[in-house]
C-alpha cells in the first residue's frame, strides 16, 4: 500500500497542477499507479450497487417539498442506512436502487437526530445487494477512502480522498457524533451515502459537507450501534440534566487551579438526576465514571456529552467535582434522556404546536416546561386572525388545562368541532386570550421554501 499511496499522491499532485517534481524526487512507478487505479475501479464497481437514491416528501410548516439524498443497503432484506436530516418529517419515502426499474417504497423504521442517522426498510420483491460493513475503530488519519453518493441527483458518483482527521466535534446543539473528517467530496445529495476504504468496506455514513475538501462522516461503529437500537424500538441514552460550558485556562486560573481540567455546570434542570444528586451551577465536573474530563473549548464539550449518553438509564455513575475550592465525589443515577426531536400536533385552525422538551426550553429561553409550544401559525388562518403567534405557549383551551402535548391533542379533538374556541397562551411574561373563529378569512401561507432540495 505504501507504493500505491506514493503513486497516487504524485498523480493527484499532477492533476491539481502542482509544480513539477524535484530532480531528486523518485519517478512515479507506472505499475503501482496502474494497480491503484485498478483497485479504485474494482471497489467502485463493488460498492455502487449498494448505494441508493432516497427521495422524501417532507412537510415543512404548511408546505410539502421533495428532498433527495443517498443511502447504503446494509442487508439483503432491504434495510438501508441514511441520514436523519434526509427523511426528517417525511410523509413519504421512496428509494431508487441501481439495476432496479422504478422507485421502491420505503418505510422509516426509526431515526436518531443526535447522530443524524435513520434506518429505512425498502419493500422489494428481490433481495438487495448489501455493502460490506467494516469498522471505524482502526481507521487512521491519512488513509485513502472513497465517498459514494448522489450529489445533485447524479447517481453513483464516486470521489477519492483521505481521512483528514478523526473525532471532530462540530458544536451543533444536541449532536453527539465525533465525526470523521475527509477531503473526499461530500456535496448536496451525497448525505447518507457510504465512506469506503480501499478494501471495499464501509467505514462511515456521510453526513455533511462544509466547503470544498471538507466533509464529515459518521463512524460506522456508531451507525451500527444506533441501527441495532432502532431495530429494537428506539435509542436510549443516559441523561444528567445539566447545562455545561468549557473550563478554560482563564477560569481555571481564577479558581486557583491552573492545571485542572473539566466542565463548568452552568444550569441544573429541576427534578433531574443532577438536581437529585445535589449539583449546583458553578460546580466544576473534573471526572465522570472514572475518566478525567477535559474541555477547554466549546468543541471539546461533545466528548463529555457522549460519555454521559453511553451510560444506560437507571445505572449509577460517580463523578468528582470542585466546589468552592474543595473536591468532592457524588453518585448520580442517570435517567433516560428527554426527547430531542419534539412531537407535534397540527390544528385545522392553522397552527402547529410541539411538546416542550429540554431543547425547546433552552433554545427559546422558556420559563415553563408545561403547556404546548406554538411552532408555526399559517398566515391568514383562523389562528392568525385571532392573534396566536409562533413562540406562544398554550396553557388552556376552552378552560381545559394544557399540561403537555397529549392534553392539547385531546382538547383540540373537541375544539376543532366548534365554530369558535378560546385559547389562553403565555407570551413572555404576558397572558393572551386568543379567540379562534372558523369564520375568519383564510389565505394561502406565505412561507418561503424551495420546491426541492438535496441533502
The 8 nearest C-alpha neighbors of each residue, nearest first, counted from 0:
[[1, 3, 2, 4, 5, 35, 31, 197],
 [2, 0, 4, 3, 5, 6, 31, 7],
 [1, 3, 5, 4, 0, 6, 31, 28],
 [4, 2, 0, 6, 31, 1, 5, 35],
 [3, 5, 7, 1, 6, 2, 0, 8],
 [6, 4, 8, 2, 7, 3, 1, 9],
 [5, 7, 3, 9, 32, 4, 8, 27],
 [6, 8, 10, 4, 9, 5, 11, 3],
 [7, 9, 5, 11, 6, 10, 4, 12],
 [10, 8, 12, 6, 7, 11, 13, 5],
 [9, 11, 7, 13, 12, 8, 6, 14],
 [12, 10, 14, 8, 13, 9, 7, 15],
 [11, 13, 15, 17, 9, 10, 14, 8],
 [12, 14, 10, 16, 11, 15, 17, 9],
 [13, 15, 11, 16, 12, 10, 17, 9],
 [16, 14, 12, 13, 17, 11, 10, 18],
 [15, 17, 13, 14, 12, 18, 19, 11],
 [18, 16, 12, 15, 13, 19, 14, 20],
 [19, 17, 20, 16, 13, 12, 21, 15],
 [18, 20, 17, 21, 13, 16, 22, 12],
 [21, 19, 24, 18, 22, 23, 17, 26],
 [20, 22, 24, 23, 19, 18, 25, 26],
 [21, 23, 24, 20, 25, 19, 26, 18],
 [22, 24, 21, 25, 20, 26, 19, 27],
 [25, 23, 21, 22, 20, 26, 27, 19],
 [26, 24, 27, 23, 22, 20, 28, 21],
 [25, 27, 28, 24, 20, 23, 29, 6],
 [28, 26, 6, 29, 25, 9, 32, 5],
 [27, 29, 31, 30, 32, 6, 26, 2],
 [30, 28, 32, 31, 33, 27, 6, 34],
 [29, 31, 33, 32, 28, 34, 35, 27],
 [32, 30, 34, 28, 3, 33, 29, 35],
 [31, 33, 29, 35, 6, 34, 30, 36],
 [32, 34, 36, 30, 31, 35, 29, 37],
 [35, 33, 31, 37, 32, 36, 30, 38],
 [36, 34, 38, 32, 37, 33, 3, 31],
 [35, 37, 33, 39, 38, 34, 32, 40],
 [36, 38, 34, 40, 35, 39, 41, 33],
 [37, 39, 35, 41, 36, 40, 42, 34],
 [40, 38, 42, 36, 41, 37, 43, 35],
 [39, 41, 43, 37, 38, 42, 36, 44],
 [42, 40, 38, 44, 39, 43, 37, 45],
 [41, 43, 45, 39, 199, 44, 40, 46],
 [44, 42, 40, 46, 45, 41, 47, 39],
 [45, 43, 41, 42, 46, 47, 40, 48],
 [44, 46, 42, 43, 47, 41, 48, 199],
 [45, 47, 43, 49, 48, 44, 42, 130],
 [46, 48, 50, 49, 155, 44, 43, 45],
 [49, 47, 97, 46, 50, 128, 45, 44],
 [50, 48, 72, 47, 128, 130, 129, 46],
 [51, 49, 71, 47, 48, 70, 72, 192],
 [52, 50, 96, 70, 95, 69, 71, 53],
 [51, 53, 69, 95, 94, 68, 70, 149],
 [54, 52, 94, 68, 69, 67, 93, 51],
 [55, 53, 67, 93, 92, 66, 94, 68],
 [56, 54, 92, 66, 91, 65, 89, 57],
 [57, 55, 65, 91, 89, 90, 64, 66],
 [58, 56, 89, 64, 63, 88, 90, 55],
 [57, 59, 63, 62, 88, 60, 64, 89],
 [60, 58, 62, 61, 63, 57, 64, 88],
 [59, 61, 62, 58, 375, 351, 377, 446],
 [62, 60, 59, 58, 63, 444, 377, 446],
 [63, 61, 59, 58, 60, 64, 448, 446],
 [62, 64, 58, 57, 59, 56, 61, 65],
 [65, 63, 450, 57, 451, 56, 66, 58],
 [64, 66, 56, 451, 55, 57, 452, 67],
 [65, 67, 452, 55, 453, 451, 54, 64],
 [68, 66, 54, 453, 53, 188, 454, 55],
 [67, 69, 188, 53, 454, 190, 189, 453],
 [70, 68, 191, 52, 192, 53, 189, 190],
 [69, 71, 81, 191, 192, 51, 80, 50],
 [70, 72, 50, 79, 80, 192, 49, 51],
 [71, 73, 79, 129, 49, 74, 78, 130],
 [72, 74, 129, 79, 78, 130, 71, 80],
 [75, 73, 129, 78, 76, 77, 72, 127],
 [74, 76, 127, 126, 77, 129, 128, 73],
 [77, 75, 74, 126, 78, 127, 121, 123],
 [78, 76, 121, 120, 75, 74, 127, 79],
 [77, 79, 120, 74, 119, 73, 72, 76],
 [80, 78, 72, 119, 71, 73, 118, 70],
 [79, 81, 118, 71, 70, 117, 119, 72],
 [80, 82, 191, 70, 117, 116, 118, 69],
 [83, 81, 116, 191, 117, 115, 85, 84],
 [82, 84, 116, 115, 117, 85, 86, 110],
 [83, 85, 87, 82, 86, 115, 454, 112],
 [84, 86, 82, 83, 454, 87, 68, 66],
 [87, 85, 89, 84, 83, 55, 88, 82],
 [86, 88, 84, 89, 83, 85, 57, 110],
 [89, 87, 57, 58, 86, 90, 59, 56],
 [90, 88, 57, 86, 87, 56, 91, 55],
 [89, 91, 56, 57, 88, 92, 58, 55],
 [90, 92, 56, 89, 55, 93, 57, 105],
 [93, 91, 55, 105, 54, 104, 56, 89],
 [94, 92, 104, 105, 54, 103, 102, 53],
 [95, 93, 53, 103, 102, 52, 54, 96],
 [94, 96, 102, 52, 51, 103, 53, 97],
 [95, 97, 51, 99, 98, 94, 52, 50],
 [98, 96, 48, 99, 95, 51, 50, 49],
 [97, 99, 96, 100, 48, 95, 101, 127],
 [100, 98, 96, 97, 101, 95, 102, 103],
 [101, 99, 98, 102, 96, 95, 97, 103],
 [102, 100, 99, 103, 95, 96, 94, 98],
 [101, 103, 95, 94, 93, 104, 100, 96],
 [102, 104, 94, 93, 95, 122, 105, 101],
 [105, 103, 93, 122, 121, 92, 94, 102],
 [104, 106, 121, 93, 92, 120, 122, 119],
 [105, 107, 120, 119, 108, 121, 92, 104],
 [108, 106, 119, 109, 118, 120, 105, 117],
 [109, 107, 119, 118, 106, 120, 229, 230],
 [110, 108, 107, 229, 118, 117, 233, 111],
 [109, 111, 117, 83, 116, 118, 112, 229],
 [110, 112, 116, 113, 114, 115, 117, 83],
 [111, 113, 115, 114, 83, 110, 116, 340],
 [114, 112, 174, 175, 111, 115, 173, 176],
 [113, 115, 116, 112, 176, 175, 111, 174],
 [116, 114, 83, 112, 82, 113, 111, 84],
 [117, 115, 82, 83, 111, 114, 110, 81],
 [116, 118, 110, 83, 82, 81, 109, 80],
 [117, 119, 80, 108, 109, 79, 107, 110],
 [120, 118, 107, 79, 108, 106, 78, 105],
 [119, 121, 78, 106, 77, 105, 79, 108],
 [122, 120, 105, 77, 123, 104, 119, 78],
 [121, 123, 104, 105, 103, 120, 77, 124],
 [124, 122, 125, 121, 103, 126, 77, 127],
 [123, 125, 122, 126, 127, 76, 103, 121],
 [126, 124, 123, 127, 76, 75, 122, 77],
 [127, 125, 75, 76, 128, 123, 124, 77],
 [126, 128, 75, 77, 129, 125, 76, 74],
 [127, 129, 49, 75, 48, 130, 126, 72],
 [130, 128, 73, 72, 74, 49, 75, 127],
 [129, 131, 49, 73, 72, 132, 46, 128],
 [130, 132, 200, 201, 133, 129, 199, 73],
 [133, 131, 201, 200, 130, 202, 134, 73],
 [132, 134, 200, 201, 202, 131, 135, 219],
 [135, 133, 202, 136, 220, 219, 137, 132],
 [134, 136, 202, 138, 218, 137, 219, 220],
 [137, 135, 134, 138, 220, 218, 139, 219],
 [138, 136, 135, 139, 134, 202, 133, 140],
 [137, 139, 135, 136, 140, 142, 134, 202],
 [140, 138, 142, 141, 137, 162, 165, 164],
 [139, 141, 162, 164, 142, 163, 138, 165],
 [140, 142, 162, 161, 139, 163, 143, 164],
 [143, 141, 161, 162, 140, 139, 144, 138],
 [142, 144, 161, 160, 141, 196, 162, 197],
 [145, 143, 196, 161, 195, 160, 159, 197],
 [144, 146, 159, 195, 158, 194, 160, 196],
 [145, 147, 194, 158, 157, 183, 193, 195],
 [148, 146, 157, 156, 192, 193, 145, 155],
 [149, 147, 189, 192, 156, 69, 155, 150],
 [148, 150, 154, 153, 189, 152, 188, 156],
 [151, 149, 188, 189, 187, 152, 186, 153],
 [152, 150, 188, 153, 187, 149, 453, 186],
 [151, 153, 149, 150, 154, 188, 67, 453],
 [154, 152, 149, 150, 151, 156, 155, 148],
 [155, 153, 149, 156, 152, 148, 52, 150],
 [154, 156, 148, 149, 47, 157, 147, 153],
 [155, 157, 148, 147, 154, 149, 153, 158],
 [156, 158, 147, 146, 155, 145, 148, 159],
 [159, 157, 146, 183, 145, 184, 147, 156],
 [158, 160, 145, 183, 144, 146, 157, 161],
 [161, 159, 183, 182, 144, 143, 145, 181],
 [160, 162, 143, 142, 141, 144, 181, 163],
 [161, 163, 181, 140, 141, 142, 164, 180],
 [162, 164, 181, 180, 140, 161, 141, 182],
 [165, 163, 180, 140, 162, 179, 181, 166],
 [166, 164, 179, 167, 180, 178, 140, 163],
 [165, 167, 177, 178, 179, 168, 164, 176],
 [166, 168, 178, 177, 165, 169, 179, 180],
 [169, 167, 177, 298, 170, 301, 166, 178],
 [170, 168, 171, 167, 298, 178, 177, 174],
 [169, 171, 298, 168, 172, 297, 301, 174],
 [170, 172, 169, 174, 173, 168, 175, 298],
 [173, 171, 174, 170, 175, 358, 113, 169],
 [174, 172, 113, 175, 171, 339, 358, 112],
 [175, 173, 113, 172, 171, 176, 114, 112],
 [176, 174, 113, 114, 305, 301, 173, 177],
 [177, 175, 178, 114, 174, 217, 168, 113],
 [176, 178, 166, 167, 168, 175, 179, 165],
 [179, 177, 167, 217, 166, 216, 176, 215],
 [178, 180, 165, 216, 215, 164, 166, 217],
 [181, 179, 215, 164, 163, 214, 162, 165],
 [182, 180, 162, 163, 214, 183, 161, 213],
 [181, 183, 212, 213, 160, 184, 161, 214],
 [184, 182, 160, 159, 181, 158, 146, 185],
 [183, 185, 158, 182, 212, 186, 214, 146],
 [186, 184, 208, 214, 189, 207, 183, 187],
 [185, 187, 150, 189, 208, 184, 188, 207],
 [188, 186, 454, 453, 150, 189, 151, 190],
 [187, 189, 150, 68, 453, 454, 151, 149],
 [190, 188, 148, 150, 149, 186, 187, 69],
 [191, 189, 206, 205, 68, 188, 69, 192],
 [190, 192, 81, 70, 69, 82, 205, 204],
 [191, 193, 70, 148, 69, 205, 190, 71],
 [194, 192, 204, 147, 205, 203, 201, 146],
 [193, 195, 146, 203, 145, 202, 201, 204],
 [196, 194, 201, 145, 200, 144, 202, 199],
 [195, 197, 144, 198, 199, 200, 145, 143],
 [198, 196, 199, 144, 143, 195, 42, 39],
 [197, 199, 196, 200, 42, 195, 38, 201],
 [198, 200, 42, 197, 196, 195, 201, 46],
 [201, 199, 133, 131, 132, 195, 196, 198],
 [202, 200, 195, 132, 133, 194, 203, 193],
 [203, 201, 219, 135, 133, 134, 195, 194],
 [204, 202, 219, 218, 194, 217, 216, 201],
 [203, 205, 193, 217, 216, 191, 192, 194],
 [206, 204, 216, 191, 190, 192, 193, 217],
 [205, 207, 190, 216, 215, 191, 204, 217],
 [208, 206, 215, 214, 190, 205, 185, 209],
 [207, 209, 214, 185, 186, 213, 210, 215],
 [210, 208, 213, 214, 207, 211, 212, 215],
 [209, 211, 213, 208, 212, 214, 186, 185],
 [212, 210, 213, 209, 184, 208, 182, 214],
 [211, 213, 182, 184, 210, 183, 214, 181],
 [214, 212, 182, 209, 211, 210, 208, 181],
 [213, 215, 208, 181, 185, 180, 209, 207],
 [216, 214, 180, 207, 179, 178, 206, 208],
 [215, 217, 205, 179, 206, 178, 204, 203],
 [216, 218, 204, 203, 178, 205, 219, 179],
 [219, 217, 203, 220, 221, 135, 202, 216],
 [218, 220, 203, 222, 202, 221, 135, 223],
 [221, 219, 223, 222, 218, 134, 135, 224],
 [222, 220, 224, 219, 218, 223, 225, 217],
 [221, 223, 219, 225, 220, 224, 226, 218],
 [224, 222, 226, 220, 225, 221, 219, 227],
 [223, 225, 221, 227, 226, 222, 220, 228],
 [226, 224, 228, 222, 227, 223, 229, 221],
 [227, 225, 223, 229, 228, 224, 222, 230],
 [228, 226, 230, 224, 225, 229, 223, 231],
 [227, 229, 231, 225, 234, 230, 226, 233],
 [230, 228, 233, 226, 232, 231, 109, 227],
 [229, 231, 227, 228, 232, 226, 108, 233],
 [232, 230, 228, 229, 233, 227, 234, 226],
 [231, 233, 229, 230, 228, 234, 109, 108],
 [234, 232, 229, 228, 231, 235, 109, 230],
 [233, 235, 228, 229, 236, 225, 111, 232],
 [236, 234, 335, 233, 237, 336, 311, 312],
 [237, 235, 308, 336, 335, 311, 309, 312],
 [236, 238, 308, 312, 310, 335, 311, 333],
 [237, 239, 336, 334, 333, 335, 240, 308],
 [240, 238, 272, 273, 333, 241, 271, 334],
 [239, 241, 271, 268, 273, 238, 267, 272],
 [242, 240, 267, 266, 239, 268, 243, 264],
 [241, 243, 266, 265, 264, 267, 240, 244],
 [244, 242, 264, 265, 263, 262, 241, 245],
 [243, 245, 263, 262, 265, 246, 264, 297],
 [246, 244, 295, 262, 294, 296, 247, 297],
 [247, 245, 262, 295, 261, 263, 250, 294],
 [246, 248, 295, 250, 249, 245, 251, 296],
 [247, 249, 251, 250, 252, 257, 246, 295],
 [250, 248, 252, 251, 247, 253, 257, 246],
 [249, 251, 253, 252, 247, 248, 246, 254],
 [252, 250, 257, 248, 256, 254, 249, 253],
 [251, 253, 257, 255, 249, 250, 254, 256],
 [252, 254, 250, 255, 251, 249, 256, 257],
 [255, 253, 251, 252, 256, 250, 324, 257],
 [254, 256, 252, 253, 257, 251, 324, 250],
 [255, 257, 251, 259, 258, 252, 254, 253],
 [258, 256, 252, 251, 259, 255, 248, 254],
 [259, 257, 256, 260, 251, 248, 252, 255],
 [258, 260, 256, 257, 251, 261, 285, 248],
 [261, 259, 293, 285, 292, 246, 258, 294],
 [260, 262, 285, 292, 293, 284, 246, 294],
 [263, 261, 246, 245, 284, 283, 244, 294],
 [262, 264, 283, 244, 243, 246, 282, 265],
 [265, 263, 243, 280, 282, 281, 266, 242],
 [264, 266, 280, 242, 243, 263, 281, 244],
 [267, 265, 242, 280, 241, 264, 268, 243],
 [266, 268, 241, 240, 274, 242, 269, 279],
 [267, 269, 240, 271, 241, 270, 266, 274],
 [268, 270, 271, 274, 267, 240, 275, 273],
 [271, 269, 274, 275, 268, 272, 273, 240],
 [270, 272, 274, 240, 273, 269, 268, 275],
 [273, 271, 275, 239, 274, 333, 332, 276],
 [274, 272, 276, 239, 271, 278, 275, 240],
 [273, 275, 271, 277, 276, 272, 278, 270],
 [274, 276, 272, 277, 273, 271, 270, 278],
 [277, 275, 273, 274, 331, 278, 272, 330],
 [276, 278, 274, 275, 273, 279, 329, 272],
 [279, 277, 273, 274, 276, 282, 280, 267],
 [278, 280, 282, 281, 277, 267, 264, 266],
 [281, 279, 265, 264, 266, 282, 267, 278],
 [280, 282, 264, 279, 263, 265, 283, 322],
 [283, 281, 322, 264, 280, 279, 321, 263],
 [282, 284, 263, 321, 320, 262, 285, 264],
 [285, 283, 320, 262, 261, 286, 319, 263],
 [284, 286, 261, 292, 320, 319, 291, 283],
 [287, 285, 291, 319, 292, 318, 290, 284],
 [286, 288, 318, 290, 289, 317, 291, 319],
 [287, 289, 317, 316, 290, 318, 286, 306],
 [290, 288, 287, 286, 291, 317, 318, 316],
 [289, 291, 287, 286, 288, 292, 285, 318],
 [292, 290, 286, 285, 287, 293, 289, 261],
 [293, 291, 261, 285, 286, 260, 290, 294],
 [292, 294, 261, 260, 295, 291, 262, 299],
 [295, 293, 299, 245, 296, 261, 300, 262],
 [294, 296, 247, 245, 246, 299, 293, 248],
 [297, 295, 245, 298, 299, 294, 247, 300],
 [298, 296, 299, 300, 245, 170, 244, 295],
 [297, 299, 296, 168, 170, 300, 169, 301],
 [300, 298, 294, 297, 296, 301, 302, 295],
 [301, 299, 302, 297, 303, 298, 294, 304],
 [302, 300, 304, 303, 299, 305, 168, 175],
 [301, 303, 305, 304, 300, 299, 306, 177],
 [304, 302, 306, 305, 301, 300, 307, 292],
 [303, 305, 301, 307, 306, 302, 308, 300],
 [306, 304, 308, 302, 307, 303, 175, 301],
 [307, 305, 303, 309, 304, 308, 302, 310],
 [306, 308, 304, 305, 309, 310, 237, 303],
 [309, 307, 237, 236, 305, 310, 306, 304],
 [308, 310, 306, 307, 305, 311, 236, 237],
 [311, 309, 237, 308, 307, 312, 314, 236],
 [310, 312, 237, 314, 236, 309, 313, 235],
 [311, 313, 334, 335, 237, 333, 314, 236],
 [314, 312, 333, 334, 332, 311, 315, 335],
 [315, 313, 312, 332, 311, 333, 310, 316],
 [316, 314, 332, 331, 333, 313, 330, 317],
 [315, 317, 288, 331, 330, 332, 318, 314],
 [318, 316, 330, 288, 329, 287, 331, 328],
 [317, 319, 287, 286, 329, 328, 288, 330],
 [320, 318, 328, 286, 285, 327, 284, 329],
 [321, 319, 284, 283, 285, 327, 326, 328],
 [320, 322, 326, 283, 325, 282, 324, 327],
 [323, 321, 282, 325, 324, 326, 320, 283],
 [322, 324, 325, 321, 282, 254, 326, 281],
 [323, 325, 322, 321, 326, 254, 255, 256],
 [326, 324, 322, 321, 323, 327, 320, 282],
 [325, 327, 321, 320, 322, 324, 319, 328],
 [326, 328, 320, 319, 321, 325, 329, 322],
 [329, 327, 319, 318, 320, 317, 330, 326],
 [328, 330, 318, 317, 319, 331, 327, 276],
 [331, 329, 317, 316, 318, 315, 276, 332],
 [330, 332, 315, 316, 276, 333, 317, 272],
 [333, 331, 315, 314, 313, 272, 316, 334],
 [332, 334, 312, 238, 237, 313, 272, 239],
 [335, 333, 312, 238, 237, 313, 336, 272],
 [334, 336, 312, 237, 238, 236, 337, 235],
 [335, 337, 238, 236, 237, 334, 338, 235],
 [338, 336, 339, 335, 356, 357, 238, 334],
 [337, 339, 340, 341, 356, 336, 357, 358],
 [338, 340, 341, 358, 337, 356, 173, 112],
 [341, 339, 338, 342, 112, 356, 358, 111],
 [340, 342, 354, 353, 339, 343, 338, 356],
 [341, 343, 353, 354, 340, 344, 404, 338],
 [342, 344, 353, 352, 341, 354, 345, 351],
 [343, 345, 352, 351, 353, 408, 346, 342],
 [346, 344, 351, 350, 352, 347, 343, 349],
 [347, 345, 348, 350, 349, 351, 344, 411],
 [346, 348, 349, 345, 415, 350, 381, 380],
 [349, 347, 346, 381, 382, 350, 380, 437],
 [350, 348, 380, 347, 377, 382, 346, 376],
 [349, 351, 376, 375, 346, 345, 377, 348],
 [350, 352, 345, 375, 374, 344, 373, 346],
 [353, 351, 373, 372, 374, 344, 343, 371],
 [354, 352, 343, 372, 342, 371, 341, 355],
 [353, 355, 404, 371, 341, 342, 356, 372],
 [354, 356, 359, 368, 371, 372, 353, 360],
 [357, 355, 359, 358, 354, 360, 338, 341],
 [356, 358, 360, 359, 361, 355, 337, 339],
 [357, 359, 361, 356, 360, 362, 339, 355],
 [360, 358, 356, 362, 357, 361, 355, 363],
 [361, 359, 365, 357, 364, 358, 363, 362],
 [360, 362, 364, 358, 359, 363, 357, 365],
 [363, 361, 359, 364, 360, 358, 365, 357],
 [362, 364, 365, 360, 361, 359, 390, 358],
 [365, 363, 361, 360, 362, 366, 359, 367],
 [364, 366, 360, 363, 367, 361, 359, 368],
 [365, 367, 364, 368, 360, 427, 428, 363],
 [368, 366, 365, 369, 360, 370, 355, 392],
 [367, 369, 355, 370, 360, 366, 356, 365],
 [370, 368, 402, 367, 403, 371, 355, 401],
 [369, 371, 402, 403, 394, 401, 393, 392],
 [372, 370, 393, 354, 392, 404, 353, 403],
 [371, 373, 392, 353, 352, 374, 391, 355],
 [374, 372, 352, 389, 391, 390, 375, 351],
 [373, 375, 389, 352, 351, 372, 390, 353],
 [376, 374, 389, 351, 350, 373, 60, 377],
 [375, 377, 350, 389, 349, 383, 388, 378],
 [378, 376, 349, 444, 380, 350, 379, 375],
 [377, 379, 444, 380, 383, 376, 445, 442],
 [378, 380, 441, 442, 383, 384, 377, 440],
 [379, 381, 441, 349, 383, 382, 377, 378],
 [382, 380, 384, 439, 348, 383, 435, 436],
 [383, 381, 385, 380, 435, 387, 384, 348],
 [384, 382, 380, 386, 385, 387, 381, 379],
 [385, 383, 381, 386, 382, 380, 379, 439],
 [384, 386, 382, 435, 434, 383, 433, 387],
 [385, 387, 383, 384, 433, 388, 382, 434],
 [388, 386, 383, 382, 385, 433, 389, 391],
 [389, 387, 391, 390, 376, 386, 383, 373],
 [388, 390, 373, 375, 374, 391, 376, 387],
 [389, 391, 373, 388, 374, 372, 392, 426],
 [392, 390, 426, 373, 389, 425, 388, 424],
 [391, 393, 372, 425, 424, 371, 373, 370],
 [394, 392, 424, 371, 370, 395, 423, 391],
 [393, 395, 401, 370, 424, 423, 400, 392],
 [396, 394, 400, 423, 401, 399, 398, 422],
 [395, 397, 422, 399, 398, 421, 423, 410],
 [396, 398, 421, 399, 420, 422, 395, 414],
 [399, 397, 396, 395, 400, 421, 422, 423],
 [400, 398, 396, 395, 397, 401, 410, 394],
 [399, 401, 395, 394, 402, 398, 396, 406],
 [402, 400, 394, 395, 370, 406, 403, 407],
 [403, 401, 370, 369, 400, 406, 394, 404],
 [402, 404, 370, 406, 405, 401, 371, 369],
 [403, 405, 407, 354, 406, 371, 408, 353],
 [404, 406, 408, 407, 403, 409, 402, 401],
 [407, 405, 409, 401, 404, 408, 403, 410],
 [408, 406, 404, 410, 409, 405, 401, 411],
 [407, 409, 405, 411, 406, 410, 404, 412],
 [408, 410, 406, 412, 407, 411, 405, 413],
 [411, 409, 407, 412, 408, 413, 414, 406],
 [410, 412, 414, 413, 408, 415, 409, 407],
 [411, 413, 409, 410, 415, 414, 408, 416],
 [412, 414, 411, 410, 415, 416, 409, 417],
 [415, 413, 411, 416, 417, 412, 410, 420],
 [414, 416, 411, 417, 413, 412, 347, 348],
 [417, 415, 414, 413, 418, 412, 411, 419],
 [418, 416, 419, 414, 415, 420, 413, 437],
 [417, 419, 437, 436, 416, 420, 438, 415],
 [420, 418, 436, 417, 435, 437, 434, 421],
 [419, 421, 435, 434, 397, 414, 417, 422],
 [420, 422, 434, 397, 433, 396, 435, 423],
 [421, 423, 396, 433, 395, 432, 424, 434],
 [424, 422, 432, 395, 394, 431, 393, 433],
 [425, 423, 393, 431, 392, 394, 430, 391],
 [424, 426, 430, 392, 391, 429, 431, 427],
 [427, 425, 391, 429, 428, 430, 424, 392],
 [426, 428, 429, 425, 391, 365, 430, 366],
 [427, 429, 426, 425, 430, 366, 431, 365],
 [430, 428, 426, 427, 425, 431, 424, 391],
 [429, 431, 425, 424, 426, 432, 428, 423],
 [432, 430, 424, 423, 425, 433, 429, 426],
 [431, 433, 423, 422, 424, 434, 430, 421],
 [434, 432, 422, 385, 421, 386, 435, 387],
 [433, 435, 421, 385, 420, 436, 422, 432],
 [434, 436, 385, 419, 420, 382, 381, 433],
 [437, 435, 419, 438, 439, 381, 418, 434],
 [438, 436, 418, 439, 419, 381, 435, 348],
 [437, 439, 436, 440, 381, 418, 419, 441],
 [438, 440, 381, 437, 436, 441, 384, 380],
 [441, 439, 438, 379, 442, 380, 381, 384],
 [440, 442, 379, 380, 439, 381, 443, 378],
 [441, 443, 379, 444, 380, 440, 378, 377],
 [442, 444, 445, 441, 378, 379, 377, 380],
 [445, 443, 378, 377, 446, 442, 61, 379],
 [444, 446, 447, 378, 443, 377, 442, 379],
 [445, 447, 444, 448, 61, 62, 60, 377],
 [448, 446, 445, 449, 444, 62, 450, 59],
 [447, 449, 446, 450, 62, 64, 59, 451],
 [450, 448, 451, 452, 447, 64, 65, 62],
 [449, 451, 64, 448, 65, 452, 63, 66],
 [452, 450, 65, 449, 64, 66, 453, 67],
 [451, 453, 66, 67, 65, 454, 449, 450],
 [452, 454, 188, 67, 187, 66, 68, 151],
 [453, 188, 187, 68, 190, 85, 67, 452]]
